[in-house]
Amino acid sequence: MLHRTTAVVIGRFQLPHRAHLRLIQAALDTADQVVIVIGSAWRSRNPKNPFVFEERRAMLLGMLGPAQRARVRFTGVRDVYDEARWVAMVRARVQAFCAPGEPVTLVGHRKDASSDYLRRFPGWACTDAGSVPDLDSTALRAMLFGSNQPLADRLEDLARHVHEGVLQYLSAWAAASGCFSERADEHRANAAYQRKYPGPLYQTGDAIVEAAGHFLLIERGGALGHGTVAFPGGHQEPGESGLDTALRELGEETTLGVPRAVLQAALVGTRSFGDPGRSPRGRIVTTACHFRLTGLTAATLPVVYGRDDAKNKPALWVTRDGLEALMHRFFDDHDALAEFAAGPLQPLVERQALASAGEGAPGAPLHAPHGPQSRVPNSDLGEP
C-alpha cells in the first residue's frame, strides 16, 4: 500500500507574493497534500507583521485554484525565541495532518541565514525550489504602507509582484476596516523611530510586577504598538543599569507608587532579551526585571493607572490565564517576557484555532476552516 505524501512550506507570508506562490506550487508538484505553516502567528500587528494569521491564510488561498485548495492545509506557529522548542512545535503541527510513517518533504529555498531552518528537520526530505529575483516582502510592505500615493496607485505598483487574488483581498481589506490606515500610520512612525535611533543597538529595561498571582500590564498609547498590552519599560538613560531603567519606567508609566526599596527587595529575577528580530524598531536588548510583591490579595490589589507612553486608563492586573488570553495583543516580544515570569504559556487564540481546525483529528478536512485571528523565530522564514 502506498503512503500519502506530504510537503511542508514554512513562512511568515507578510505579505504573500509570487515567490511564495512558486514555493507552494513546487510543494503541490512534490506531494499529495501540502501543509502551509504560517509563522509569527497568534501575535499583535506591527510593521513587520501587519497581517494576522487568518488574513494571510485568506491571501494564500486567493492565489490557488479550487483543486489546489483541496490539497492544502494551514496551521500556525508562534515566535518562541527558542529554536528547539520552535522546531518541535512545527513538527507537532505537521504530524497532526499525517499518518504514522508518512513521508514528509520540506520545500523552501536557500536564501541567506534566514533559510537555516531548512536544516533543522532531520528525517524530512528537503527540496530547494529556488527563488524569484527582486521579490522581498519588506520592500512590498513599504510599497503598500509607506507610500504617500492613493491606495489604488499603491496596489497598481504591487501588481507585478503579487497575485491578482492577493490584490483583490488587499483592496477589500483596506476598504472594510481601519486596519490599513492604522498600519500605514505605524509604518511611518516606525520609520521615524529608526531615524531618531539610528544606532546598531539600544538598551532598555522592563518591569514585570507580580502580586497575588496577578501581573501588571499597561495598554500602549501612541502610534507604535497602539492598543497593545505590555509591561512598563523604556530606553536606558546614561549611567543606568537595566534594573534602574525598569524601576524608573515603572514609576513614569504607572501610578503604582511602591517605594523603590520595596521593589528592590521584591526582585526575584532578571533576564536579558536580545533576539535581533524581537522588535521591528531595530536591535533592542532589554533587561526584564521580575518583582513579586507580598502582603496583597486579589481583593486588595491597588488600582493603577497608566501614564506617559501608556494610555491614561486603568492598568490591568491579570492572572496566568489572563496572560494567555491576551498573548495575541502583546507588544513586540512581551509574551516571551510573560513566559519568563509565569512559565510556559499557550495563547488562548492558538488553542481555539487549533481546535476549530481539527488538527490531529482523523479525517479532518484538507484545509482548516476560518478560525480566530492569529508566531518561528523572527527571521523572515520562507520569505524570499
C-alpha positions in Angstrom: 0.0 0.0 0.0 1.4 3.4 -1.0 1.6 6.1 1.7 0.2 9.5 1.0 3.0 12.1 0.8 3.1 15.5 2.5 5.1 18.6 1.6 5.6 21.5 4.0 6.1 25.2 3.3 7.0 27.5 6.1 6.9 31.3 6.0 5.6 34.4 7.6 3.9 35.5 4.3 3.9 39.2 5.2 2.7 39.8 2.5 2.2 36.8 0.2 3.8 37.3 -3.3 4.7 35.4 -6.4 7.8 33.8 -5.0 5.6 32.3 -2.2 3.2 31.0 -4.9 6.2 29.4 -6.6 7.1 27.6 -3.4 3.6 26.4 -2.9 3.3 25.2 -6.5 6.6 23.3 -6.1 5.2 21.7 -3.0 2.0 20.7 -4.8 4.1 19.1 -7.5 6.0 17.2 -4.8 3.3 15.6 -2.7 -0.3 14.6 -2.3 -1.0 17.2 0.4 0.7 20.4 1.4 0.8 21.8 4.9 1.5 25.5 4.9 2.9 26.6 8.3 2.3 30.3 8.9 4.9 31.7 11.2 4.7 34.6 13.6 1.1 33.6 14.3 -1.0 34.4 17.3 0.6 37.8 17.8 -0.2 41.5 17.6 0.1 43.5 14.4 3.3 45.6 13.9 5.2 47.0 10.9 6.9 43.7 10.3 3.8 41.6 10.9 0.9 43.7 9.7 -1.5 40.8 8.8 -2.9 38.3 11.3 -3.0 34.6 10.7 -6.4 34.4 9.1 -5.7 37.3 6.7 -2.5 35.6 5.5 -4.3 32.4 5.1 -7.1 34.1 3.0 -4.5 35.7 0.7 -2.6 32.5 0.2 -5.9 30.7 -0.7 -6.6 33.6 -3.1 -3.6 32.6 -5.1 -4.8 29.0 -5.6 -7.4 27.3 -7.8 -10.1 25.0 -6.3 -8.2 21.8 -7.0 -5.1 23.2 -5.3 -7.1 24.4 -2.3 -8.5 21.0 -1.7 -4.9 19.6 -1.2 -3.7 22.4 1.2 -3.9 22.7 4.9 -2.9 25.6 7.1 -1.5 25.8 10.6 0.2 28.5 12.6 3.3 28.6 14.8 4.2 31.5 17.1 7.5 33.0 17.9 9.2 31.5 20.9 12.8 32.6 20.5 14.0 29.0 21.3 15.0 27.1 18.2 14.5 23.6 19.6 11.1 24.5 21.0 10.0 26.1 17.7 11.2 23.1 15.7 9.2 20.8 18.0 6.1 22.9 17.6 6.4 22.8 13.8 6.9 19.0 13.8 3.8 18.6 16.0 1.7 20.8 13.8 2.6 19.0 10.7 2.4 15.5 12.2 -1.2 16.3 13.2 -2.1 16.1 9.5 0.0 12.9 8.7 -0.4 9.2 9.2 2.4 7.4 11.0 5.3 6.8 8.7 4.0 9.2 6.1 6.9 10.7 4.1 7.4 14.5 4.6 9.3 16.9 2.4 10.2 20.4 3.4 10.1 22.8 0.4 11.9 26.1 0.5 14.8 28.0 -1.0 18.2 28.7 0.4 18.4 32.5 0.5 20.6 33.5 3.4 20.9 33.0 7.2 17.0 33.1 7.4 17.0 29.9 5.5 18.9 27.9 8.1 15.6 26.4 9.3 15.7 24.1 6.3 18.4 22.1 8.0 16.6 21.8 11.3 14.3 18.9 10.5 16.3 15.6 10.3 14.1 12.8 8.9 12.3 15.1 6.5 13.5 15.3 2.9 14.3 18.8 1.7 13.7 20.3 -1.7 15.2 23.7 -2.8 12.6 25.3 -5.1 14.8 28.2 -6.0 13.8 31.9 -5.7 12.3 34.6 -7.8 14.7 37.6 -8.2 13.7 41.1 -6.9 11.0 39.9 -4.6 11.2 40.9 -1.0 8.3 41.2 1.4 10.0 44.0 3.3 10.1 46.2 0.2 6.5 45.2 -0.7 5.2 46.2 2.8 7.0 49.6 2.4 5.3 49.9 -1.0 1.9 49.3 0.5 2.1 51.1 3.8 4.9 53.6 3.4 3.9 55.3 0.2 2.1 58.7 0.1 0.2 57.6 -3.1 -3.6 56.8 -3.1 -4.3 53.2 -2.3 -5.2 52.4 -5.9 -1.8 53.5 -7.1 0.0 51.5 -4.4 -1.9 48.4 -5.4 -1.1 49.1 -9.0 2.6 49.2 -8.1 2.2 45.9 -6.3 0.5 44.2 -9.2 3.6 42.8 -10.9 4.8 41.3 -7.6 1.7 39.8 -6.2 -1.1 37.6 -7.5 -4.4 39.1 -8.5 -6.2 37.2 -5.7 -3.9 39.0 -3.2 -4.6 42.4 -4.8 -8.4 41.8 -4.6 -8.1 40.8 -0.9 -6.0 43.8 -0.1 -8.4 46.2 -1.8 -11.4 44.8 0.1 -9.4 44.6 3.4 -8.4 48.2 3.2 -11.9 49.3 2.5 -13.6 47.2 5.1 -11.7 48.2 8.2 -9.5 50.8 9.8 -6.5 48.4 9.9 -5.0 49.8 6.7 -4.7 53.4 7.9 -3.5 52.2 11.4 -0.8 50.1 9.7 0.2 52.9 7.5 0.5 55.3 10.5 2.5 52.7 12.4 4.8 52.1 9.4 5.6 55.8 9.2 6.0 56.1 13.0 8.4 53.1 12.9 10.5 54.8 10.2 10.6 58.0 12.2 11.7 56.0 15.3 14.6 54.4 13.3 15.7 57.8 12.1 15.7 59.1 15.7 17.6 56.0 17.0 20.0 55.0 14.1 22.5 53.2 16.3 23.2 49.5 15.8 21.9 48.6 19.3 19.9 50.1 22.2 19.4 49.0 25.8 16.1 49.1 27.5 14.5 47.9 30.8 11.1 46.4 31.5 9.3 45.8 34.8 7.2 42.7 35.4 5.3 43.3 38.6 3.5 40.3 40.2 1.2 40.3 43.2 -1.2 37.7 44.5 -0.8 35.7 41.3 -1.6 38.7 39.1 0.7 40.5 36.7 0.6 44.3 35.9 0.1 45.3 32.3 -0.3 48.7 30.6 -2.0 49.5 27.3 0.3 51.4 25.0 -0.7 54.7 23.5 1.0 56.5 20.5 1.3 55.1 17.0 3.9 52.4 17.8 2.1 49.4 19.3 -1.1 51.5 19.8 -3.6 49.4 21.8 -1.2 46.6 22.5 -0.5 45.4 26.1 2.9 45.5 27.6 5.0 45.5 30.7 6.1 49.0 31.7 9.5 49.8 30.2 11.7 52.0 28.0 15.1 53.2 27.0 18.1 53.2 29.4 19.4 56.6 30.2 23.2 57.3 30.6 24.7 55.5 33.6 21.6 53.4 34.3 21.5 49.6 34.7 18.7 47.6 33.3 17.2 47.4 36.8 17.5 51.2 37.2 15.6 51.7 33.9 12.9 49.2 34.8 12.3 50.9 38.2 12.3 54.4 36.6 10.0 53.4 33.8 7.6 51.7 36.1 7.3 55.0 38.1 6.9 57.0 34.9 4.4 54.8 33.1 2.2 53.8 36.1 0.8 55.2 39.3 1.8 52.0 41.2 3.6 54.1 43.9 5.6 51.3 45.6 8.8 52.6 47.1 12.0 51.7 45.3 13.4 49.9 48.3 10.3 47.7 48.5 10.6 46.8 44.8 14.3 46.0 45.0 13.6 43.7 47.9 10.8 42.1 45.8 13.1 41.4 42.9 13.1 37.6 42.1 14.9 37.5 38.8 16.2 39.3 35.7 16.7 38.1 32.2 18.1 39.7 29.0 16.1 39.5 25.8 18.1 40.4 22.8 16.9 38.4 19.8 17.8 40.5 16.7 14.2 40.3 15.5 12.3 40.9 18.7 11.3 44.4 17.7 10.7 45.9 14.2 12.1 49.2 15.6 15.7 47.8 15.4 18.1 45.9 17.6 16.9 46.5 21.1 18.2 44.5 24.1 16.1 44.7 27.2 16.6 43.6 30.8 13.3 42.2 32.1 13.1 42.5 35.9 10.5 40.4 37.7 9.3 41.8 41.0 7.0 39.7 43.3 5.1 41.8 45.8 3.9 40.2 49.0 1.2 41.0 51.5 -1.5 41.6 48.9 -4.6 39.5 47.9 -6.6 39.6 44.7 -9.1 41.7 46.6 -6.5 44.3 47.8 -4.6 44.8 44.6 -4.2 48.6 44.1 -5.9 50.5 41.3 -3.2 51.5 39.0 -3.4 53.9 36.0 -1.1 54.2 33.0 0.6 57.4 32.1 3.4 58.8 29.8 3.8 56.3 26.9 0.9 54.2 28.3 -2.7 55.1 27.9 -4.2 57.2 30.7 -6.6 54.5 31.8 -6.6 51.8 34.4 -3.8 49.3 34.1 -4.6 45.6 34.1 -3.9 43.1 36.8 -4.2 39.7 35.1 -3.8 36.1 36.2 -1.8 33.5 34.3 -5.0 32.6 32.4 -5.3 36.3 31.6 -1.8 36.4 30.2 -2.8 33.5 27.8 -6.0 35.3 26.8 -4.0 38.5 25.9 -0.9 37.0 24.3 -2.1 37.9 20.8 -2.2 41.5 21.9 1.3 41.8 23.4 3.7 44.5 22.2 6.9 43.2 20.5 8.0 40.0 22.3 6.4 40.8 25.7 4.6 37.4 25.5 8.2 36.0 25.9 8.7 38.2 28.9 5.4 36.9 30.3 6.7 33.3 30.0 9.9 34.3 31.8 7.8 35.3 34.8 4.9 32.9 34.6 6.4 29.8 32.9 5.3 28.3 29.5 2.1 29.7 28.2 -0.2 29.0 25.2 -2.2 31.8 23.6 -5.9 31.2 24.0 -6.5 32.1 20.3 -4.0 29.4 19.4 -5.9 26.8 21.3 -9.1 27.9 19.8 -7.8 28.0 16.2 -6.2 24.5 16.5 -9.4 23.1 17.9 -11.5 24.6 15.1 -9.1 23.3 12.5 -9.5 19.8 13.9 -5.7 19.3 13.9 -4.9 15.8 14.9 -8.4 14.5 14.2 -8.5 11.6 11.7 -10.4 12.6 8.6 -10.1 16.3 9.2 -10.7 18.5 6.1 -7.7 19.2 4.0 -7.7 22.9 4.8 -8.6 24.4 8.0 -11.9 26.3 8.3 -11.9 30.0 9.2 -10.8 30.5 12.8 -9.9 33.3 15.1 -7.1 35.7 14.4 -3.9 34.7 14.8 4.5 33.3 16.0 9.1 30.9 14.1 11.9 32.9 15.3 11.6 36.5 14.0 13.7 35.8 10.9 11.8 36.0 7.6 11.4 32.3 7.4 10.3 31.3 3.9 10.3 34.9 2.8 12.3 35.3 -0.4 
